[in-house]
Amino acid sequence: MPTYDYQCAKCRKKFSLNLSISEKGNKRVKCPKCNSVKVEQQFTSFFARTSTKS
C-alpha cells in the first residue's frame, strides 16, 4: 500500500497515511491534530526494492 504525505493548511502539521489507491480517491483526509479537511498532499521521493538476480 502506498504511503501519502500531507500537510494541514490550518495548523501546518505534517503527517503520513497508508492508503490504497481506491481509498485515496474516495476518502476525505483529515488532519490528526485539528481534524481539518483542508490538507495538501506533499510530493516526496520514493524507492523501489527489487529482487537481485544471481
C-alpha positions as CSV (number, residue, x, y, z in Angstrom):
1,M,0.0,0.0,0.0
2,P,1.4,3.4,-0.9
3,T,2.2,6.0,1.8
4,Y,1.0,9.5,1.1
5,D,2.4,12.6,2.9
6,Y,0.2,15.5,3.7
7,Q,0.4,18.9,5.5
8,C,-2.6,20.6,7.1
9,A,-3.3,24.1,5.7
10,K,-4.8,25.2,9.1
11,C,-2.3,24.0,11.7
12,R,0.6,23.2,9.4
13,K,1.1,19.7,10.9
14,K,2.8,17.2,8.6
15,F,1.6,13.6,8.6
16,S,1.6,10.4,6.5
17,L,-1.1,7.9,5.7
18,N,-1.1,4.4,4.2
19,L,-4.0,4.3,1.8
20,S,-4.9,2.0,-1.1
21,I,-5.3,3.8,-4.4
22,S,-9.1,3.3,-4.2
23,E,-9.2,4.7,-0.7
24,K,-7.2,7.8,-1.7
25,G,-9.7,8.6,-4.4
26,N,-12.8,8.1,-2.2
27,K,-11.7,9.1,1.4
28,R,-11.7,12.6,2.8
29,V,-8.3,13.1,4.5
30,K,-8.4,14.8,7.9
31,C,-5.6,16.3,10.0
32,P,-5.0,14.1,13.0
33,K,-4.2,17.2,15.2
34,C,-7.1,19.6,14.4
35,N,-9.5,17.4,12.3
36,S,-9.5,19.9,9.4
37,V,-10.2,18.6,5.9
38,K,-8.0,21.4,4.4
39,V,-4.9,19.3,3.8
40,E,-2.4,19.4,1.0
41,Q,-0.6,16.4,-0.4
42,Q,3.2,16.8,-0.3
43,F,5.3,15.3,-3.1
44,T,8.2,13.2,-1.9
45,S,10.7,10.8,-3.4
46,F,10.2,7.1,-3.2
47,F,12.3,4.0,-3.7
48,A,11.6,0.5,-5.0
49,R,13.2,-2.6,-3.8
50,T,13.7,-5.3,-6.5
51,S,15.0,-8.8,-6.2
52,T,18.6,-9.4,-7.1
53,K,19.4,-11.9,-9.9
54,S,22.2,-14.3,-9.3
